Amino acid sequence: MRKLLVVDDDPNLRTILQQSLESCGYEVEAARDGQSALELLKNKKYELLITDLQMPGMKGTELLE
């Protein structure tokens, strides 16, 4: 199964993305911000990262760096 990580500070959008992708057969984890995503990325590998670019704290572009 393909593992995806969704990162967004908007809980509604995060939930919609997670549920939509899971209904397509993906295993999806979600993080509320860049720092939470980094914690997940320390211990797991994902095939795709979908991130909001304009988040408080760490922006999506900083996360990708």
Predicted model as a PDB file, atoms N, CA, C, CB and O in Angstrom, pLDDT in the B-factor column:
MODEL        1                                                                  
ATOM      1  N   MET A   1       0.843  -1.176   0.000  1.00 69.00           N  
ATOM      2  CA  MET A   1       0.000   0.000   0.000  1.00 69.00           C  
ATOM      3  C   MET A   1       0.891   1.242   0.000  1.00 69.00           C  
ATOM      4  CB  MET A   1      -0.961  -0.004   1.221  1.00 69.00           C  
ATOM      5  O   MET A   1       1.917   1.272   0.679  1.00 69.00           O  
ATOM      6  N   ARG A   2       0.513   2.228  -0.732  1.00 91.00           N  
ATOM      7  CA  ARG A   2       1.269   3.475  -0.802  1.00 91.00           C  
ATOM      8  C   ARG A   2       0.927   4.367   0.380  1.00 91.00           C  
ATOM      9  CB  ARG A   2       0.987   4.207  -2.122  1.00 91.00           C  
ATOM     10  O   ARG A   2      -0.242   4.601   0.686  1.00 91.00           O  
ATOM     11  N   LYS A   3       1.976   4.862   1.041  1.00 96.00           N  
ATOM     12  CA  LYS A   3       1.796   5.715   2.214  1.00 96.00           C  
ATOM     13  C   LYS A   3       2.006   7.171   1.829  1.00 96.00           C  
ATOM     14  CB  LYS A   3       2.767   5.310   3.345  1.00 96.00           C  
ATOM     15  O   LYS A   3       3.005   7.531   1.206  1.00 96.00           O  
ATOM     16  N   LEU A   4       1.037   8.002   2.215  1.00 97.00           N  
ATOM     17  CA  LEU A   4       1.084   9.430   1.925  1.00 97.00           C  
ATOM     18  C   LEU A   4       1.040  10.214   3.232  1.00 97.00           C  
ATOM     19  CB  LEU A   4      -0.086   9.847   0.996  1.00 97.00           C  
ATOM     20  O   LEU A   4       0.490   9.759   4.235  1.00 97.00           O  
ATOM     21  N   LEU A   5       1.638  11.411   3.189  1.00 97.00           N  
ATOM     22  CA  LEU A   5       1.573  12.316   4.339  1.00 97.00           C  
ATOM     23  C   LEU A   5       0.940  13.621   3.884  1.00 97.00           C  
ATOM     24  CB  LEU A   5       2.993  12.567   4.953  1.00 97.00           C  
ATOM     25  O   LEU A   5       1.405  14.249   2.933  1.00 97.00           O  
ATOM     26  N   VAL A   6      -0.118  14.021   4.566  1.00 97.00           N  
ATOM     27  CA  VAL A   6      -0.819  15.275   4.294  1.00 97.00           C  
ATOM     28  C   VAL A   6      -0.538  16.229   5.447  1.00 97.00           C  
ATOM     29  CB  VAL A   6      -2.362  15.045   4.110  1.00 97.00           C  
ATOM     30  O   VAL A   6      -0.718  15.877   6.613  1.00 97.00           O  
ATOM     31  N   VAL A   7      -0.094  17.442   5.112  1.00 97.00           N  
ATOM     32  CA  VAL A   7       0.233  18.438   6.138  1.00 97.00           C  
ATOM     33  C   VAL A   7      -0.549  19.715   5.843  1.00 97.00           C  
ATOM     34  CB  VAL A   7       1.777  18.724   6.183  1.00 97.00           C  
ATOM     35  O   VAL A   7      -0.388  20.324   4.785  1.00 97.00           O  
ATOM     36  N   ASP A   8      -1.398  20.111   6.793  1.00 96.00           N  
ATOM     37  CA  ASP A   8      -2.185  21.335   6.620  1.00 96.00           C  
ATOM     38  C   ASP A   8      -2.664  21.805   7.977  1.00 96.00           C  
ATOM     39  CB  ASP A   8      -3.388  21.105   5.663  1.00 96.00           C  
ATOM     40  O   ASP A   8      -3.062  20.998   8.817  1.00 96.00           O  
ATOM     41  N   ASP A   9      -2.627  23.108   8.191  1.00 95.00           N  
ATOM     42  CA  ASP A   9      -3.068  23.657   9.471  1.00 95.00           C  
ATOM     43  C   ASP A   9      -4.588  23.750   9.578  1.00 95.00           C  
ATOM     44  CB  ASP A   9      -2.463  25.026   9.678  1.00 95.00           C  
ATOM     45  O   ASP A   9      -5.113  23.946  10.674  1.00 95.00           O  
ATOM     46  N   ASP A  10      -5.287  23.616   8.488  1.00 96.00           N  
ATOM     47  CA  ASP A  10      -6.753  23.654   8.491  1.00 96.00           C  
ATOM     48  C   ASP A  10      -7.283  22.234   8.737  1.00 96.00           C  
ATOM     49  CB  ASP A  10      -7.307  24.234   7.135  1.00 96.00           C  
ATOM     50  O   ASP A  10      -7.154  21.375   7.865  1.00 96.00           O  
ATOM     51  N   PRO A  11      -7.873  21.977   9.901  1.00 96.00           N  
ATOM     52  CA  PRO A  11      -8.315  20.613  10.205  1.00 96.00           C  
ATOM     53  C   PRO A  11      -9.375  20.079   9.244  1.00 96.00           C  
ATOM     54  CB  PRO A  11      -8.852  20.563  11.601  1.00 96.00           C  
ATOM     55  O   PRO A  11      -9.403  18.880   8.964  1.00 96.00           O  
ATOM     56  N   ASN A  12     -10.234  20.939   8.743  1.00 97.00           N  
ATOM     57  CA  ASN A  12     -11.270  20.478   7.811  1.00 97.00           C  
ATOM     58  C   ASN A  12     -10.656  20.026   6.490  1.00 97.00           C  
ATOM     59  CB  ASN A  12     -12.299  21.591   7.558  1.00 97.00           C  
ATOM     60  O   ASN A  12     -11.012  18.970   5.967  1.00 97.00           O  
ATOM     61  N   LEU A  13      -9.749  20.809   5.960  1.00 96.00           N  
ATOM     62  CA  LEU A  13      -9.092  20.447   4.705  1.00 96.00           C  
ATOM     63  C   LEU A  13      -8.251  19.185   4.885  1.00 96.00           C  
ATOM     64  CB  LEU A  13      -8.212  21.607   4.202  1.00 96.00           C  
ATOM     65  O   LEU A  13      -8.234  18.310   4.018  1.00 96.00           O  
ATOM     66  N   ARG A  14      -7.564  19.100   6.003  1.00 96.00           N  
ATOM     67  CA  ARG A  14      -6.742  17.926   6.309  1.00 96.00           C  
ATOM     68  C   ARG A  14      -7.609  16.663   6.323  1.00 96.00           C  
ATOM     69  CB  ARG A  14      -6.020  18.103   7.673  1.00 96.00           C  
ATOM     70  O   ARG A  14      -7.229  15.634   5.764  1.00 96.00           O  
ATOM     71  N   THR A  15      -8.758  16.751   6.958  1.00 96.00           N  
ATOM     72  CA  THR A  15      -9.670  15.605   7.035  1.00 96.00           C  
ATOM     73  C   THR A  15     -10.225  15.238   5.661  1.00 96.00           C  
ATOM     74  CB  THR A  15     -10.822  15.907   7.999  1.00 96.00           C  
ATOM     75  O   THR A  15     -10.281  14.060   5.306  1.00 96.00           O  
ATOM     76  N   ILE A  16     -10.630  16.230   4.897  1.00 97.00           N  
ATOM     77  CA  ILE A  16     -11.172  15.979   3.556  1.00 97.00           C  
ATOM     78  C   ILE A  16     -10.120  15.294   2.679  1.00 97.00           C  
ATOM     79  CB  ILE A  16     -11.641  17.307   2.898  1.00 97.00           C  
ATOM     80  O   ILE A  16     -10.421  14.310   2.003  1.00 97.00           O  
ATOM     81  N   LEU A  17      -8.895  15.810   2.691  1.00 96.00           N  
ATOM     82  CA  LEU A  17      -7.828  15.206   1.896  1.00 96.00           C  
ATOM     83  C   LEU A  17      -7.554  13.776   2.351  1.00 96.00           C  
ATOM     84  CB  LEU A  17      -6.547  16.046   1.992  1.00 96.00           C  
ATOM     85  O   LEU A  17      -7.433  12.868   1.528  1.00 96.00           O  
ATOM     86  N   GLN A  18      -7.459  13.581   3.655  1.00 97.00           N  
ATOM     87  CA  GLN A  18      -7.169  12.254   4.173  1.00 97.00           C  
ATOM     88  C   GLN A  18      -8.263  11.259   3.787  1.00 97.00           C  
ATOM     89  CB  GLN A  18      -7.012  12.304   5.689  1.00 97.00           C  
ATOM     90  O   GLN A  18      -7.959  10.166   3.308  1.00 97.00           O  
ATOM     91  N   GLN A  19      -9.504  11.615   3.986  1.00 97.00           N  
ATOM     92  CA  GLN A  19     -10.607  10.706   3.667  1.00 97.00           C  
ATOM     93  C   GLN A  19     -10.711  10.435   2.168  1.00 97.00           C  
ATOM     94  CB  GLN A  19     -11.921  11.281   4.176  1.00 97.00           C  
ATOM     95  O   GLN A  19     -10.969   9.305   1.754  1.00 97.00           O  
ATOM     96  N   SER A  20     -10.510  11.467   1.362  1.00 97.00           N  
ATOM     97  CA  SER A  20     -10.590  11.294  -0.091  1.00 97.00           C  
ATOM     98  C   SER A  20      -9.497  10.352  -0.591  1.00 97.00           C  
ATOM     99  CB  SER A  20     -10.479  12.654  -0.799  1.00 97.00           C  
ATOM    100  O   SER A  20      -9.755   9.471  -1.412  1.00 97.00           O  
ATOM    101  N   LEU A  21      -8.294  10.540  -0.098  1.00 97.00           N  
ATOM    102  CA  LEU A  21      -7.179   9.698  -0.538  1.00 97.00           C  
ATOM    103  C   LEU A  21      -7.319   8.273  -0.014  1.00 97.00           C  
ATOM    104  CB  LEU A  21      -5.849  10.296  -0.076  1.00 97.00           C  
ATOM    105  O   LEU A  21      -6.983   7.318  -0.715  1.00 97.00           O  
ATOM    106  N   GLU A  22      -7.811   8.124   1.212  1.00 97.00           N  
ATOM    107  CA  GLU A  22      -8.038   6.780   1.746  1.00 97.00           C  
ATOM    108  C   GLU A  22      -9.107   6.048   0.946  1.00 97.00           C  
ATOM    109  CB  GLU A  22      -8.444   6.851   3.223  1.00 97.00           C  
ATOM    110  O   GLU A  22      -9.011   4.835   0.757  1.00 97.00           O  
ATOM    111  N   SER A  23     -10.114   6.758   0.478  1.00 97.00           N  
ATOM    112  CA  SER A  23     -11.167   6.116  -0.317  1.00 97.00           C  
ATOM    113  C   SER A  23     -10.639   5.638  -1.670  1.00 97.00           C  
ATOM    114  CB  SER A  23     -12.335   7.085  -0.529  1.00 97.00           C  
ATOM    115  O   SER A  23     -11.263   4.810  -2.333  1.00 97.00           O  
ATOM    116  N   CYS A  24      -9.481   6.170  -2.069  1.00 95.00           N  
ATOM    117  CA  CYS A  24      -8.821   5.737  -3.311  1.00 95.00           C  
ATOM    118  C   CYS A  24      -7.826   4.615  -3.048  1.00 95.00           C  
ATOM    119  CB  CYS A  24      -8.107   6.920  -3.978  1.00 95.00           C  
ATOM    120  O   CYS A  24      -7.139   4.164  -3.965  1.00 95.00           O  
ATOM    121  N   GLY A  25      -7.746   4.165  -1.805  1.00 95.00           N  
ATOM    122  CA  GLY A  25      -6.900   3.031  -1.477  1.00 95.00           C  
ATOM    123  C   GLY A  25      -5.524   3.363  -0.925  1.00 95.00           C  
ATOM    124  O   GLY A  25      -4.690   2.470  -0.776  1.00 95.00           O  
ATOM    125  N   TYR A  26      -5.272   4.620  -0.621  1.00 96.00           N  
ATOM    126  CA  TYR A  26      -3.986   5.013  -0.061  1.00 96.00           C  
ATOM    127  C   TYR A  26      -4.009   4.934   1.462  1.00 96.00           C  
ATOM    128  CB  TYR A  26      -3.617   6.428  -0.514  1.00 96.00           C  
ATOM    129  O   TYR A  26      -5.050   5.124   2.090  1.00 96.00           O  
ATOM    130  N   GLU A  27      -2.854   4.654   2.040  1.00 97.00           N  
ATOM    131  CA  GLU A  27      -2.686   4.751   3.484  1.00 97.00           C  
ATOM    132  C   GLU A  27      -2.202   6.171   3.751  1.00 97.00           C  
ATOM    133  CB  GLU A  27      -1.673   3.659   4.048  1.00 97.00           C  
ATOM    134  O   GLU A  27      -1.142   6.570   3.268  1.00 97.00           O  
ATOM    135  N   VAL A  28      -2.974   6.930   4.518  1.00 98.00           N  
ATOM    136  CA  VAL A  28      -2.693   8.353   4.692  1.00 98.00           C  
ATOM    137  C   VAL A  28      -2.525   8.693   6.167  1.00 98.00           C  
ATOM    138  CB  VAL A  28      -3.814   9.202   4.078  1.00 98.00           C  
ATOM    139  O   VAL A  28      -3.335   8.303   7.008  1.00 98.00           O  
ATOM    140  N   GLU A  29      -1.460   9.425   6.461  1.00 97.00           N  
ATOM    141  CA  GLU A  29      -1.283  10.016   7.780  1.00 97.00           C  
ATOM    142  C   GLU A  29      -1.348  11.518   7.593  1.00 97.00           C  
ATOM    143  CB  GLU A  29       0.070   9.570   8.452  1.00 97.00           C  
ATOM    144  O   GLU A  29      -1.043  12.035   6.519  1.00 97.00           O  
ATOM    145  N   ALA A  30      -1.748  12.215   8.646  1.00 97.00           N  
ATOM    146  CA  ALA A  30      -1.903  13.661   8.551  1.00 97.00           C  
ATOM    147  C   ALA A  30      -1.188  14.342   9.710  1.00 97.00           C  
ATOM    148  CB  ALA A  30      -3.392  14.049   8.535  1.00 97.00           C  
ATOM    149  O   ALA A  30      -1.120  13.820  10.823  1.00 97.00           O  
ATOM    150  N   ALA A  31      -0.658  15.521   9.415  1.00 96.00           N  
ATOM    151  CA  ALA A  31       0.007  16.340  10.427  1.00 96.00           C  
ATOM    152  C   ALA A  31      -0.573  17.743  10.367  1.00 96.00           C  
ATOM    153  CB  ALA A  31       1.554  16.365  10.214  1.00 96.00           C  
ATOM    154  O   ALA A  31      -0.954  18.224   9.300  1.00 96.00           O  
ATOM    155  N   ARG A  32      -0.637  18.397  11.522  1.00 96.00           N  
ATOM    156  CA  ARG A  32      -1.263  19.724  11.606  1.00 96.00           C  
ATOM    157  C   ARG A  32      -0.316  20.860  11.251  1.00 96.00           C  
ATOM    158  CB  ARG A  32      -1.799  19.946  12.992  1.00 96.00           C  
ATOM    159  O   ARG A  32      -0.757  21.976  10.975  1.00 96.00           O  
ATOM    160  N   ASP A  33       0.998  20.578  11.255  1.00 95.00           N  
ATOM    161  CA  ASP A  33       1.970  21.630  10.942  1.00 95.00           C  
ATOM    162  C   ASP A  33       3.303  21.003  10.531  1.00 95.00           C  
ATOM    163  CB  ASP A  33       2.168  22.576  12.159  1.00 95.00           C  
ATOM    164  O   ASP A  33       3.476  19.785  10.578  1.00 95.00           O  
ATOM    165  N   GLY A  34       4.234  21.859  10.130  1.00 94.00           N  
ATOM    166  CA  GLY A  34       5.520  21.376   9.661  1.00 94.00           C  
ATOM    167  C   GLY A  34       6.303  20.623  10.711  1.00 94.00           C  
ATOM    168  O   GLY A  34       6.934  19.611  10.407  1.00 94.00           O  
ATOM    169  N   GLN A  35       6.271  21.105  11.953  1.00 94.00           N  
ATOM    170  CA  GLN A  35       7.009  20.440  13.020  1.00 94.00           C  
ATOM    171  C   GLN A  35       6.468  19.038  13.284  1.00 94.00           C  
ATOM    172  CB  GLN A  35       6.951  21.269  14.295  1.00 94.00           C  
ATOM    173  O   GLN A  35       7.242  18.102  13.484  1.00 94.00           O  
ATOM    174  N   SER A  36       5.155  18.892  13.285  1.00 95.00           N  
ATOM    175  CA  SER A  36       4.548  17.569  13.469  1.00 95.00           C  
ATOM    176  C   SER A  36       4.915  16.639  12.324  1.00 95.00           C  
ATOM    177  CB  SER A  36       3.021  17.686  13.579  1.00 95.00           C  
ATOM    178  O   SER A  36       5.150  15.449  12.531  1.00 95.00           O  
ATOM    179  N   ALA A  37       4.965  17.184  11.120  1.00 96.00           N  
ATOM    180  CA  ALA A  37       5.345  16.391   9.954  1.00 96.00           C  
ATOM    181  C   ALA A  37       6.786  15.910  10.073  1.00 96.00           C  
ATOM    182  CB  ALA A  37       5.164  17.207   8.668  1.00 96.00           C  
ATOM    183  O   ALA A  37       7.082  14.758   9.753  1.00 96.00           O  
ATOM    184  N   LEU A  38       7.683  16.778  10.529  1.00 95.00           N  
ATOM    185  CA  LEU A  38       9.084  16.381  10.697  1.00 95.00           C  
ATOM    186  C   LEU A  38       9.220  15.233  11.688  1.00 95.00           C  
ATOM    187  CB  LEU A  38       9.924  17.572  11.162  1.00 95.00           C  
ATOM    188  O   LEU A  38      10.042  14.337  11.492  1.00 95.00           O  
ATOM    189  N   GLU A  39       8.420  15.254  12.749  1.00 96.00           N  
ATOM    190  CA  GLU A  39       8.453  14.163  13.732  1.00 96.00           C  
ATOM    191  C   GLU A  39       8.050  12.840  13.075  1.00 96.00           C  
ATOM    192  CB  GLU A  39       7.514  14.477  14.926  1.00 96.00           C  
ATOM    193  O   GLU A  39       8.679  11.810  13.318  1.00 96.00           O  
ATOM    194  N   LEU A  40       7.007  12.867  12.246  1.00 96.00           N  
ATOM    195  CA  LEU A  40       6.586  11.655  11.541  1.00 96.00           C  
ATOM    196  C   LEU A  40       7.651  11.193  10.563  1.00 96.00           C  
ATOM    197  CB  LEU A  40       5.268  11.893  10.805  1.00 96.00           C  
ATOM    198  O   LEU A  40       7.901   9.996  10.428  1.00 96.00           O  
ATOM    199  N   LEU A  41       8.278  12.144   9.879  1.00 95.00           N  
ATOM    200  CA  LEU A  41       9.281  11.814   8.867  1.00 95.00           C  
ATOM    201  C   LEU A  41      10.558  11.235   9.474  1.00 95.00           C  
ATOM    202  CB  LEU A  41       9.619  13.047   8.058  1.00 95.00           C  
ATOM    203  O   LEU A  41      11.323  10.585   8.762  1.00 95.00           O  
ATOM    204  N   LYS A  42      10.809  11.447  10.753  1.00 95.00           N  
ATOM    205  CA  LYS A  42      11.988  10.875  11.404  1.00 95.00           C  
ATOM    206  C   LYS A  42      11.920   9.352  11.457  1.00 95.00           C  
ATOM    207  CB  LYS A  42      12.133  11.435  12.815  1.00 95.00           C  
ATOM    208  O   LYS A  42      12.944   8.673  11.384  1.00 95.00           O  
ATOM    209  N   ASN A  43      10.703   8.822  11.584  1.00 93.00           N  
ATOM    210  CA  ASN A  43      10.533   7.388  11.830  1.00 93.00           C  
ATOM    211  C   ASN A  43       9.860   6.626  10.700  1.00 93.00           C  
ATOM    212  CB  ASN A  43       9.747   7.194  13.066  1.00 93.00           C  
ATOM    213  O   ASN A  43       9.826   5.395  10.720  1.00 93.00           O  
ATOM    214  N   LYS A  44       9.326   7.337   9.718  1.00 94.00           N  
ATOM    215  CA  LYS A  44       8.579   6.663   8.652  1.00 94.00           C  
ATOM    216  C   LYS A  44       8.960   7.226   7.301  1.00 94.00           C  
ATOM    217  CB  LYS A  44       7.067   6.801   8.873  1.00 94.00           C  
ATOM    218  O   LYS A  44       9.451   8.349   7.188  1.00 94.00           O  
ATOM    219  N   LYS A  45       8.724   6.422   6.281  1.00 94.00           N  
ATOM    220  CA  LYS A  45       8.940   6.860   4.906  1.00 94.00           C  
ATOM    221  C   LYS A  45       7.597   6.931   4.202  1.00 94.00           C  
ATOM    222  CB  LYS A  45       9.911   5.905   4.153  1.00 94.00           C  
ATOM    223  O   LYS A  45       6.720   6.093   4.412  1.00 94.00           O  
ATOM    224  N   TYR A  46       7.454   7.940   3.372  1.00 96.00           N  
ATOM    225  CA  TYR A  46       6.221   8.151   2.617  1.00 96.00           C  
ATOM    226  C   TYR A  46       6.577   8.266   1.143  1.00 96.00           C  
ATOM    227  CB  TYR A  46       5.460   9.425   3.110  1.00 96.00           C  
ATOM    228  O   TYR A  46       7.663   8.719   0.782  1.00 96.00           O  
ATOM    229  N   GLU A  47       5.653   7.853   0.309  1.00 96.00           N  
ATOM    230  CA  GLU A  47       5.873   7.968  -1.126  1.00 96.00           C  
ATOM    231  C   GLU A  47       5.528   9.356  -1.642  1.00 96.00           C  
ATOM    232  CB  GLU A  47       5.060   6.929  -1.865  1.00 96.00           C  
ATOM    233  O   GLU A  47       6.029   9.780  -2.683  1.00 96.00           O  
ATOM    234  N   LEU A  48       4.673  10.062  -0.914  1.00 95.00           N  
ATOM    235  CA  LEU A  48       4.246  11.389  -1.355  1.00 95.00           C  
ATOM    236  C   LEU A  48       3.938  12.253  -0.144  1.00 95.00           C  
ATOM    237  CB  LEU A  48       3.011  11.295  -2.283  1.00 95.00           C  
ATOM    238  O   LEU A  48       3.337  11.794   0.828  1.00 95.00           O  
ATOM    239  N   LEU A  49       4.358  13.506  -0.216  1.00 95.00           N  
ATOM    240  CA  LEU A  49       4.053  14.506   0.806  1.00 95.00           C  
ATOM    241  C   LEU A  49       3.221  15.594   0.151  1.00 95.00           C  
ATOM    242  CB  LEU A  49       5.358  15.097   1.450  1.00 95.00           C  
ATOM    243  O   LEU A  49       3.637  16.200  -0.836  1.00 95.00           O  
ATOM    244  N   ILE A  50       2.045  15.838   0.708  1.00 96.00           N  
ATOM    245  CA  ILE A  50       1.179  16.919   0.239  1.00 96.00           C  
ATOM    246  C   ILE A  50       1.121  17.936   1.360  1.00 96.00           C  
ATOM    247  CB  ILE A  50      -0.266  16.401  -0.156  1.00 96.00           C  
ATOM    248  O   ILE A  50       0.669  17.628   2.462  1.00 96.00           O  
ATOM    249  N   THR A  51       1.581  19.160   1.080  1.00 95.00           N  
ATOM    250  CA  THR A  51       1.649  20.157   2.140  1.00 95.00           C  
ATOM    251  C   THR A  51       1.083  21.500   1.711  1.00 95.00           C  
ATOM    252  CB  THR A  51       3.073  20.330   2.592  1.00 95.00           C  
ATOM    253  O   THR A  51       1.190  21.910   0.555  1.00 95.00           O  
ATOM    254  N   ASP A  52       0.484  22.161   2.671  1.00 92.00           N  
ATOM    255  CA  ASP A  52       0.068  23.550   2.524  1.00 92.00           C  
ATOM    256  C   ASP A  52       1.345  24.387   2.516  1.00 92.00           C  
ATOM    257  CB  ASP A  52      -0.924  23.997   3.680  1.00 92.00           C  
ATOM    258  O   ASP A  52       2.265  24.108   3.285  1.00 92.00           O  
ATOM    259  N   LEU A  53       1.415  25.377   1.688  1.00 93.00           N  
ATOM    260  CA  LEU A  53       2.605  26.223   1.642  1.00 93.00           C  
ATOM    261  C   LEU A  53       2.555  27.346   2.664  1.00 93.00           C  
ATOM    262  CB  LEU A  53       2.775  26.804   0.260  1.00 93.00           C  
ATOM    263  O   LEU A  53       3.599  27.763   3.167  1.00 93.00           O  
ATOM    264  N   GLN A  54       1.371  27.845   2.983  1.00 89.00           N  
ATOM    265  CA  GLN A  54       1.224  28.986   3.895  1.00 89.00           C  
ATOM    266  C   GLN A  54       0.663  28.532   5.233  1.00 89.00           C  
ATOM    267  CB  GLN A  54       0.315  30.063   3.278  1.00 89.00           C  
ATOM    268  O   GLN A  54      -0.539  28.638   5.478  1.00 89.00           O  
ATOM    269  N   MET A  55       1.539  28.024   6.098  1.00 89.00           N  
ATOM    270  CA  MET A  55       1.129  27.611   7.436  1.00 89.00           C  
ATOM    271  C   MET A  55       1.845  28.488   8.459  1.00 89.00           C  
ATOM    272  CB  MET A  55       1.440  26.101   7.680  1.00 89.00           C  
ATOM    273  O   MET A  55       2.944  28.972   8.192  1.00 89.00           O  
ATOM    274  N   PRO A  56       1.242  28.698   9.619  1.00 89.00           N  
ATOM    275  CA  PRO A  56       1.935  29.433  10.674  1.00 89.00           C  
ATOM    276  C   PRO A  56       3.141  28.625  11.158  1.00 89.00           C  
ATOM    277  CB  PRO A  56       0.971  29.743  11.854  1.00 89.00           C  
ATOM    278  O   PRO A  56       3.145  27.396  11.084  1.00 89.00           O  
ATOM    279  N   GLY A  57       4.145  29.315  11.644  1.00 89.00           N  
ATOM    280  CA  GLY A  57       5.351  28.620  12.099  1.00 89.00           C  
ATOM    281  C   GLY A  57       6.207  28.244  10.907  1.00 89.00           C  
ATOM    282  O   GLY A  57       6.776  29.107  10.238  1.00 89.00           O  
ATOM    283  N   MET A  58       6.294  26.963  10.649  1.00 86.00           N  
ATOM    284  CA  MET A  58       7.094  26.469   9.537  1.00 86.00           C  
ATOM    285  C   MET A  58       6.243  26.397   8.272  1.00 86.00           C  
ATOM    286  CB  MET A  58       7.689  25.085   9.869  1.00 86.00           C  
ATOM    287  O   MET A  58       5.243  25.680   8.235  1.00 86.00           O  
ATOM    288  N   LYS A  59       6.626  27.121   7.258  1.00 88.00           N  
ATOM    289  CA  LYS A  59       5.906  27.098   5.982  1.00 88.00           C  
ATOM    290  C   LYS A  59       6.179  25.787   5.251  1.00 88.00           C  
ATOM    291  CB  LYS A  59       6.314  28.303   5.100  1.00 88.00           C  
ATOM    292  O   LYS A  59       7.167  25.107   5.529  1.00 88.00           O  
ATOM    293  N   GLY A  60       5.307  25.441   4.325  1.00 91.00           N  
ATOM    294  CA  GLY A  60       5.469  24.219   3.561  1.00 91.00           C  
ATOM    295  C   GLY A  60       6.777  24.172   2.787  1.00 91.00           C  
ATOM    296  O   GLY A  60       7.383  23.110   2.649  1.00 91.00           O  
ATOM    297  N   THR A  61       7.213  25.325   2.280  1.00 89.00           N  
ATOM    298  CA  THR A  61       8.481  25.361   1.554  1.00 89.00           C  
ATOM    299  C   THR A  61       9.662  25.039   2.470  1.00 89.00           C  
ATOM    300  CB  THR A  61       8.679  26.732   0.908  1.00 89.00           C  
ATOM    301  O   THR A  61      10.621  24.392   2.048  1.00 89.00           O  
ATOM    302  N   GLU A  62       9.590  25.492   3.724  1.00 92.00           N  
ATOM    303  CA  GLU A  62      10.639  25.159   4.691  1.00 92.00           C  
ATOM    304  C   GLU A  62      10.637  23.671   5.021  1.00 92.00           C  
ATOM    305  CB  GLU A  62      10.462  25.977   5.972  1.00 92.00           C  
ATOM    306  O   GLU A  62      11.694  23.062   5.187  1.00 92.00           O  
ATOM    307  N   LEU A  63       9.457  23.096   5.113  1.00 90.00           N  
ATOM    308  CA  LEU A  63       9.335  21.662   5.372  1.00 90.00           C  
ATOM    309  C   LEU A  63       9.996  20.872   4.253  1.00 90.00           C  
ATOM    310  CB  LEU A  63       7.854  21.254   5.514  1.00 90.00           C  
ATOM    311  O   LEU A  63      10.701  19.897   4.515  1.00 90.00           O  
ATOM    312  N   LEU A  64       9.779  21.276   3.026  1.00 87.00           N  
ATOM    313  CA  LEU A  64      10.345  20.550   1.893  1.00 87.00           C  
ATOM    314  C   LEU A  64      11.867  20.651   1.837  1.00 87.00           C  
ATOM    315  CB  LEU A  64       9.754  21.069   0.603  1.00 87.00           C  
ATOM    316  O   LEU A  64      12.537  19.748   1.338  1.00 87.00           O  
ATOM    317  N   GLU A  65      12.402  21.744   2.347  1.00 88.00           N  
ATOM    318  CA  GLU A  65      13.861  21.893   2.359  1.00 88.00           C  
ATOM    319  C   GLU A  65      14.478  20.902   3.300  1.00 88.00           C  
ATOM    320  CB  GLU A  65      14.268  23.309   2.753  1.00 88.00           C  
ATOM    321  O   GLU A  65      15.699  20.870   3.449  1.00 88.00           O  
TER     322      GLU A  65                                                      
ENDMDL                                                                          
END                                                                             
